[in-house]
Amino acid sequence: MLHLTTTARALLPKILVVGLSAHIVAEAARRLLFVSDIAYLMADAVVLSLAFVAIWLGGFRLDRRIAVFFLLYVLAGVFGHLRGEHSPFLIAVGLRPLILGLAIYTIAENAFRINQDTARIIKKALAYWLIVITGLAVYQIDAGMWAPINEIPGITFGGRGNLYGGLDWLFRPTSIFMHTGRFGQYSFFLALVFVLPALIAARANKSVWFLAALAVFSVFMSGQRSSFVMLSLVFLGTMILMGQLKIFIRLVLGLCIILTIIAIVNLDVFFAFTERMASGFTGAAERGGEDGSRALVGLARYPLMGEGLGFFSLGGEIFGGQIYYSYMAQFRGGGENSWLSTQGEAGILGVMFYALALLLIIIKSYGNFKASSKSHATDISWHLAAAFFPCAMSLWALTHHVFSNYLQMIALFFLFGASVGVARNMRFNSTLNHRNN
């Protein structure tokens, strides 16, 4: 048993690095080498296999209430298929983001619980990815609109996104991803991982500040306004929860340095970035109102039972599924709204169960944050990130497809697993110290 514990302590952080990297490699392969879903299937197989290894090494622990609510959501979604109108393969499409998320959760929970060095190892791995992702985005823009790397024949926004800022050469890059949206959304996840420690640490070193600044710059590069809006709300929430003026000072100082550097390099880019990100606030209500204005059509169309799990999920078109806002247009409804598409799959009860599961994740992570703060733990950023991310996704879901985005679900459950693992490690060490004393 001791040998198994030692093996688990050594292996689990490495397994987590591979698990988190598998789908990033798959995205890069599809983006740069060959456009095929085989890359996704291979990455899925790797993550699920690693999850079984993690369970064997450390077991599986998940709050029963969260597990029950997700199970009820799945049952409500499967119930929609009883009419037999759609392919049962859609169930696998709908389950995929949740299963991959839970797989990463169990790896992360075991790794952070068993090995205190996991945080350092995983941040090092994610730092490499941050540098690669941001570097490739910069190269795309520098190479020019018509460079081969910026064009993938037959795939809209697969190479480059829309122009913005009034400049005929500045566009939204995709980096290693297949779509601008995924780049922007993943940059938000990386920003949470690297910015929060810089804000709350008693004294942050140069490498922490560099990675935090690079993560924010990556959000700017992506042109994803929602990422910047959500990150701004995270900054505000952190200041409120921590109650420290130094967080505000660090935030203002850091943004001033980043924007000053951008202005010195290219003043036109400075104005383009600031105008683009500011429009995220001014246009948020308009976008939300536009996407949610026809909510009653969807609610009336699917009052109790939806089309079935996976029908409106990303990737469901292969098996006869539909894009929610396109499909609902025939009923004069629609909107790129993840809450509505979930309701269209699993009915009102299904979306209610889903919302309750996310709420419990937020409550659990916030509870871990409060407990860690009282015990003066050194690293509480994982708890804050785990609480903020589902909050951000819930708001993001009003204007984007996020719940069926597997990368977002992997990020959500990774952060939650890290929070739970760190909390259990802290309680274990506290109990051990108490017994020794």
C-alpha positions as CSV (number, residue, x, y, z in Angstrom):
1,M,0.0,0.0,0.0
2,L,2.9,2.4,0.8
3,H,4.5,1.5,-2.5
4,L,1.2,2.4,-4.3
5,T,0.9,5.7,-2.5
6,T,4.5,6.6,-3.5
7,T,3.8,5.6,-7.1
8,A,0.6,7.7,-7.1
9,R,2.4,10.7,-5.7
10,A,5.0,10.5,-8.4
11,L,2.7,9.7,-11.3
12,L,-0.5,11.6,-10.8
13,P,0.9,15.1,-11.5
14,K,2.5,13.8,-14.8
15,I,-0.8,12.1,-15.7
16,L,-2.6,15.4,-15.1
17,V,-0.2,17.3,-17.4
18,V,-0.7,14.7,-20.2
19,G,-4.5,14.8,-19.6
20,L,-4.8,18.6,-19.8
21,S,-2.4,18.7,-22.8
22,A,-4.1,15.9,-24.8
23,H,-6.8,18.0,-26.4
24,I,-4.6,21.0,-26.8
25,V,-2.3,18.8,-28.9
26,A,-5.4,17.5,-30.8
27,E,-6.5,21.1,-31.5
28,A,-3.0,21.9,-32.8
29,A,-2.9,18.8,-34.9
30,R,-6.3,19.6,-36.5
31,R,-5.3,23.2,-37.0
32,L,-1.8,22.8,-38.4
33,L,-1.5,19.2,-39.7
34,F,-4.8,17.6,-40.8
35,V,-8.5,18.5,-40.4
36,S,-9.9,15.3,-38.9
37,D,-12.0,14.4,-35.9
38,I,-9.7,11.4,-35.4
39,A,-7.4,13.7,-33.4
40,Y,-10.3,14.4,-31.0
41,L,-11.1,10.7,-30.6
42,M,-7.5,9.9,-29.9
43,A,-7.3,12.6,-27.3
44,D,-10.6,11.4,-25.7
45,A,-9.1,7.9,-25.5
46,V,-6.0,9.2,-23.8
47,V,-7.9,11.3,-21.2
48,L,-10.4,8.5,-20.3
49,S,-7.5,5.9,-20.0
50,L,-5.6,8.3,-17.7
51,A,-8.8,8.8,-15.6
52,F,-9.0,5.0,-15.0
53,V,-5.4,5.0,-14.0
54,A,-6.0,7.9,-11.6
55,I,-9.0,6.1,-10.1
56,W,-6.9,3.0,-9.6
57,L,-4.2,4.9,-7.9
58,G,-6.3,7.2,-5.8
59,G,-10.0,6.5,-6.1
60,F,-13.0,8.7,-7.2
61,R,-14.5,11.3,-5.0
62,L,-17.3,13.7,-6.1
63,D,-19.9,15.5,-4.0
64,R,-22.9,13.2,-4.2
65,R,-25.3,16.1,-4.7
66,I,-23.4,17.3,-7.7
67,A,-23.2,13.8,-9.1
68,V,-27.0,13.3,-8.6
69,F,-27.9,16.6,-10.3
70,F,-25.7,15.9,-13.3
71,L,-27.2,12.4,-13.5
72,L,-30.7,13.8,-13.4
73,Y,-29.8,16.2,-16.2
74,V,-28.5,13.3,-18.3
75,L,-31.6,11.3,-17.6
76,A,-33.8,14.2,-18.6
77,G,-31.8,14.6,-21.8
78,V,-31.9,10.8,-22.6
79,F,-35.7,10.9,-22.0
80,G,-36.1,13.1,-25.0
81,H,-34.8,10.3,-27.3
82,L,-37.6,7.9,-26.2
83,R,-39.7,9.2,-29.1
84,G,-37.0,7.7,-31.4
85,E,-36.9,10.6,-33.8
86,H,-33.1,11.1,-33.7
87,S,-30.0,9.0,-33.8
88,P,-29.0,7.6,-30.4
89,F,-25.4,8.5,-31.2
90,L,-26.4,12.1,-30.3
91,I,-26.4,10.9,-26.7
92,A,-22.6,10.3,-26.9
93,V,-22.2,13.8,-28.4
94,G,-24.1,15.4,-25.5
95,L,-22.3,13.3,-22.9
96,R,-18.8,13.9,-24.2
97,P,-18.1,17.3,-22.6
98,L,-19.4,16.2,-19.3
99,I,-17.6,12.9,-19.3
100,L,-14.3,14.5,-20.3
101,G,-14.8,17.1,-17.6
102,L,-15.4,14.4,-14.9
103,A,-12.3,12.5,-16.2
104,I,-10.1,15.5,-15.8
105,Y,-11.7,16.2,-12.4
106,T,-10.8,12.9,-10.9
107,I,-7.2,13.2,-12.2
108,A,-6.9,16.7,-10.8
109,E,-8.5,15.9,-7.5
110,N,-6.2,12.9,-6.9
111,A,-3.1,14.8,-8.1
112,F,-3.6,17.9,-5.9
113,R,-4.7,15.8,-2.9
114,I,-1.8,13.4,-2.9
115,N,1.1,15.7,-4.1
116,Q,1.5,19.2,-2.9
117,D,4.0,19.9,-5.8
118,T,1.2,19.4,-8.3
119,A,0.4,23.1,-8.5
120,R,3.9,24.0,-9.5
121,I,4.1,21.2,-12.0
122,I,0.8,22.0,-13.7
123,K,1.5,25.7,-13.8
124,K,4.8,25.1,-15.4
125,A,3.1,23.0,-18.1
126,L,0.3,25.5,-18.7
127,A,3.0,28.3,-18.9
128,Y,4.6,26.5,-21.8
129,W,1.2,26.3,-23.5
130,L,0.5,29.9,-22.8
131,I,3.8,31.0,-24.5
132,V,3.1,28.7,-27.5
133,I,-0.5,29.8,-27.9
134,T,0.2,33.5,-27.6
135,G,3.4,33.3,-29.7
136,L,1.6,31.6,-32.6
137,A,-1.2,34.2,-32.5
138,V,1.3,37.0,-32.8
139,Y,3.0,35.2,-35.7
140,Q,-0.3,34.8,-37.5
141,I,-0.9,38.6,-37.4
142,D,2.7,39.4,-38.3
143,A,2.6,37.0,-41.2
144,G,-0.3,38.8,-42.8
145,M,-3.9,38.0,-43.7
146,W,-3.1,35.9,-46.7
147,A,-0.3,33.9,-45.3
148,P,-0.9,30.1,-45.7
149,I,-1.2,29.7,-41.9
150,N,-4.2,32.0,-41.9
151,E,-6.2,30.1,-44.4
152,I,-7.9,26.7,-44.0
153,P,-9.9,26.0,-47.2
154,G,-13.6,25.3,-46.5
155,I,-13.6,26.2,-42.8
156,T,-15.0,29.6,-41.8
157,F,-12.8,31.4,-39.3
158,G,-10.6,28.3,-39.1
159,G,-7.5,30.3,-40.0
160,R,-8.4,33.8,-39.1
161,G,-11.3,35.7,-37.8
162,N,-12.9,39.0,-38.5
163,L,-11.1,42.3,-38.9
164,Y,-11.6,44.9,-36.2
165,G,-10.3,48.3,-34.9
166,G,-10.7,49.9,-38.4
167,L,-7.4,48.4,-39.5
168,D,-7.2,46.4,-42.7
169,W,-4.5,44.1,-41.4
170,L,-5.6,43.4,-37.8
171,F,-7.7,40.3,-37.4
172,R,-8.7,37.8,-34.7
173,P,-6.1,35.0,-34.8
174,T,-7.0,31.4,-34.0
175,S,-3.6,30.4,-32.6
176,I,-3.5,26.6,-32.3
177,F,-7.3,26.3,-32.3
178,M,-9.8,25.7,-35.0
179,H,-11.9,28.8,-34.2
180,T,-11.3,32.3,-32.8
181,G,-13.9,31.6,-30.1
182,R,-12.0,28.7,-28.7
183,F,-8.8,30.7,-28.6
184,G,-10.5,33.5,-26.7
185,Q,-12.3,31.2,-24.3
186,Y,-9.2,29.2,-23.5
187,S,-7.2,32.4,-23.0
188,F,-9.7,33.3,-20.3
189,F,-9.0,30.0,-18.5
190,L,-5.2,30.6,-18.7
191,A,-5.7,34.1,-17.4
192,L,-7.5,32.8,-14.3
193,V,-4.7,30.4,-13.6
194,F,-1.9,33.0,-13.9
195,V,-3.5,36.3,-13.0
196,L,-5.2,35.4,-9.7
197,P,-1.9,34.4,-8.0
198,A,-0.3,37.7,-9.0
199,L,-3.2,39.6,-7.5
200,I,-3.5,37.9,-4.2
201,A,0.1,36.8,-3.4
202,A,1.7,38.7,-0.5
203,R,4.8,39.2,-2.8
204,A,4.8,38.0,-6.4
205,N,8.1,37.4,-8.2
206,K,8.9,38.5,-11.7
207,S,8.0,35.2,-13.4
208,V,4.5,35.3,-11.8
209,W,4.0,38.9,-13.1
210,F,5.3,38.0,-16.5
211,L,2.9,35.1,-17.0
212,A,0.0,37.2,-15.6
213,A,0.8,40.0,-18.1
214,L,1.2,37.5,-21.0
215,A,-2.1,35.9,-20.1
216,V,-3.9,39.2,-20.2
217,F,-2.1,40.1,-23.5
218,S,-3.4,36.8,-24.9
219,V,-6.9,37.8,-24.1
220,F,-6.3,41.1,-25.9
221,M,-4.8,39.2,-28.9
222,S,-7.8,36.9,-29.2
223,G,-10.2,39.8,-29.6
224,Q,-12.7,37.9,-27.5
225,R,-14.7,40.7,-25.8
226,S,-16.5,38.3,-23.5
227,S,-13.2,37.0,-22.1
228,F,-12.1,40.5,-21.1
229,V,-15.6,41.3,-19.6
230,M,-15.5,38.2,-17.6
231,L,-11.9,38.8,-16.5
232,S,-12.9,42.3,-15.4
233,L,-15.7,40.8,-13.3
234,V,-13.2,38.4,-11.8
235,F,-10.9,41.3,-10.8
236,L,-13.9,43.0,-9.2
237,G,-15.0,39.8,-7.4
238,T,-11.4,39.2,-6.1
239,M,-11.1,42.7,-4.7
240,I,-14.5,42.3,-2.9
241,L,-13.7,38.9,-1.5
242,M,-10.1,39.7,-0.4
243,G,-11.0,43.2,0.8
244,Q,-7.5,44.5,0.0
245,L,-6.6,47.8,-1.7
246,K,-3.3,46.4,-3.0
247,I,-5.3,44.2,-5.5
248,F,-6.7,47.3,-7.1
249,I,-3.3,48.9,-7.2
250,R,-1.7,45.9,-8.8
251,L,-4.5,45.6,-11.3
252,V,-4.3,49.2,-12.4
253,L,-0.5,49.1,-12.5
254,G,-0.4,45.9,-14.5
255,L,-2.9,47.1,-17.1
256,C,-1.1,50.4,-17.4
257,I,2.2,48.6,-18.1
258,I,0.7,46.3,-20.7
259,L,-1.2,49.0,-22.5
260,T,1.8,51.4,-22.4
261,I,4.0,48.7,-24.1
262,I,1.3,48.1,-26.7
263,A,1.0,51.9,-27.3
264,I,4.7,52.3,-27.7
265,V,5.0,49.4,-30.2
266,N,1.9,50.5,-32.3
267,L,-0.5,53.2,-31.3
268,D,-3.1,52.0,-33.8
269,V,-3.1,48.6,-32.2
270,F,-3.5,50.2,-28.8
271,F,-6.7,52.0,-29.9
272,A,-7.9,48.9,-31.7
273,F,-7.5,46.7,-28.6
274,T,-9.0,49.2,-26.2
275,E,-12.0,50.0,-28.5
276,R,-12.6,46.3,-29.0
277,M,-12.6,45.4,-25.3
278,A,-14.6,48.4,-24.3
279,S,-17.3,47.4,-26.7
280,G,-17.6,44.2,-24.7
281,F,-19.2,46.2,-22.0
282,T,-21.3,48.5,-24.1
283,G,-22.5,45.7,-26.3
284,A,-23.1,43.0,-23.7
285,A,-26.6,44.0,-22.8
286,E,-27.5,44.4,-26.5
287,R,-26.0,41.0,-27.4
288,G,-27.7,39.3,-24.4
289,G,-31.0,40.9,-25.2
290,E,-30.7,39.9,-28.9
291,D,-29.9,36.3,-28.1
292,G,-32.5,36.0,-25.3
293,S,-35.3,38.0,-26.9
294,R,-36.9,34.9,-28.3
295,A,-36.4,32.8,-25.1
296,L,-40.2,32.4,-24.8
297,V,-40.3,30.6,-28.2
298,G,-37.9,28.0,-27.0
299,L,-39.6,27.6,-23.7
300,A,-43.0,27.2,-25.4
301,R,-41.5,24.8,-27.9
302,Y,-39.9,22.5,-25.3
303,P,-41.8,23.0,-22.0
304,L,-41.0,19.7,-20.4
305,M,-39.2,17.4,-22.8
306,G,-36.5,18.5,-25.4
307,E,-35.2,17.0,-28.6
308,G,-32.8,14.8,-26.6
309,L,-29.3,15.0,-25.3
310,G,-26.8,16.1,-27.9
311,F,-29.3,17.4,-30.5
312,F,-28.2,21.0,-30.1
313,S,-24.6,20.3,-28.9
314,L,-21.5,21.3,-30.8
315,G,-20.6,18.5,-33.2
316,G,-24.1,17.0,-33.2
317,E,-24.7,17.9,-36.9
318,I,-22.8,14.8,-38.0
319,F,-25.6,12.6,-36.4
320,G,-28.5,14.7,-37.5
321,G,-28.4,17.3,-34.7
322,Q,-28.8,21.1,-35.3
323,I,-27.4,24.4,-34.3
324,Y,-30.0,25.8,-31.9
325,Y,-30.4,29.3,-33.2
326,S,-30.6,28.1,-36.8
327,Y,-33.1,25.3,-36.0
328,M,-35.3,27.6,-33.9
329,A,-35.4,30.2,-36.6
330,Q,-38.2,28.1,-38.2
331,F,-40.3,28.8,-35.1
332,R,-39.2,32.5,-35.1
333,G,-37.0,31.8,-32.1
334,G,-33.3,31.1,-31.5
335,G,-30.3,32.9,-30.1
336,E,-26.8,31.7,-29.4
337,N,-27.7,30.9,-25.8
338,S,-26.3,27.8,-24.1
339,W,-29.1,27.8,-21.5
340,L,-31.7,27.7,-24.2
341,S,-30.0,25.0,-26.2
342,T,-29.6,22.9,-23.0
343,Q,-33.3,23.4,-22.3
344,G,-34.1,22.4,-25.9
345,E,-32.3,19.1,-25.3
346,A,-33.3,18.2,-21.8
347,G,-36.4,20.3,-21.1
348,I,-37.0,22.7,-18.2
349,L,-36.2,20.1,-15.6
350,G,-32.9,19.2,-17.3
351,V,-31.6,22.8,-17.4
352,M,-32.7,23.2,-13.8
353,F,-30.7,20.2,-12.7
354,Y,-27.7,21.5,-14.7
355,A,-27.9,24.9,-13.1
356,L,-28.1,23.4,-9.6
357,A,-25.0,21.2,-10.3
358,L,-23.1,24.3,-11.3
359,L,-24.4,26.2,-8.3
360,L,-23.1,23.5,-6.0
361,I,-19.7,23.6,-7.6
362,I,-19.6,27.4,-7.0
363,I,-20.7,26.9,-3.4
364,K,-18.2,24.1,-2.7
365,S,-15.3,26.1,-4.2
366,Y,-16.3,29.2,-2.3
367,G,-16.4,27.1,0.9
368,N,-12.9,25.8,0.2
369,F,-11.8,29.4,-0.3
370,K,-13.3,30.5,3.1
371,A,-11.8,27.6,4.9
372,S,-8.3,28.1,3.3
373,S,-8.4,31.9,4.1
374,K,-9.2,31.2,7.8
375,S,-6.3,28.7,8.0
376,H,-4.0,31.2,6.3
377,A,-3.2,28.8,3.5
378,T,-0.5,30.1,1.0
379,D,-2.3,29.2,-2.2
380,I,-6.0,30.0,-2.4
381,S,-6.1,31.0,-6.1
382,W,-7.3,27.5,-7.1
383,H,-10.4,28.0,-5.0
384,L,-11.2,31.4,-6.4
385,A,-10.6,30.2,-10.0
386,A,-12.9,27.2,-9.4
387,A,-15.7,29.5,-8.1
388,F,-15.3,32.2,-10.7
389,F,-15.1,30.0,-13.7
390,P,-18.6,28.4,-13.5
391,C,-20.0,31.9,-12.6
392,A,-18.4,33.3,-15.8
393,M,-19.6,30.3,-17.9
394,S,-23.2,30.8,-16.6
395,L,-23.1,34.5,-17.8
396,W,-21.2,33.5,-21.0
397,A,-23.9,31.0,-21.7
398,L,-26.4,33.8,-22.3
399,T,-24.6,34.7,-25.6
400,H,-22.4,31.8,-26.6
401,H,-22.4,28.0,-26.8
402,V,-20.2,27.0,-23.8
403,F,-21.8,24.0,-22.1
404,S,-21.2,21.8,-25.2
405,N,-17.7,23.2,-25.6
406,Y,-15.6,20.4,-24.3
407,L,-12.5,22.6,-23.7
408,Q,-14.5,24.8,-21.4
409,M,-15.9,21.9,-19.5
410,I,-12.4,20.4,-19.1
411,A,-11.2,23.7,-17.7
412,L,-14.2,24.0,-15.4
413,F,-13.8,20.5,-13.9
414,F,-10.0,20.8,-13.8
415,L,-10.2,23.9,-11.6
416,F,-12.9,22.3,-9.4
417,G,-10.8,19.2,-9.0
418,A,-7.8,21.3,-8.1
419,S,-9.8,23.2,-5.4
420,V,-11.2,20.0,-3.9
421,G,-7.8,18.3,-4.0
422,V,-6.0,21.2,-2.4
423,A,-8.7,21.5,0.3
424,R,-8.5,17.7,1.1
425,N,-4.7,17.9,1.2
426,M,-4.9,20.8,3.7
427,R,-7.3,19.0,5.9
428,F,-5.2,15.8,5.8
429,N,-2.0,17.7,6.8
430,S,-3.9,19.6,9.5
431,T,-5.2,16.3,11.0
432,L,-1.7,14.7,10.8
433,N,-0.1,17.7,12.5
434,H,-2.7,17.6,15.2
435,R,-2.1,13.9,15.9
436,N,1.7,14.4,16.0
437,N,1.3,17.2,18.5
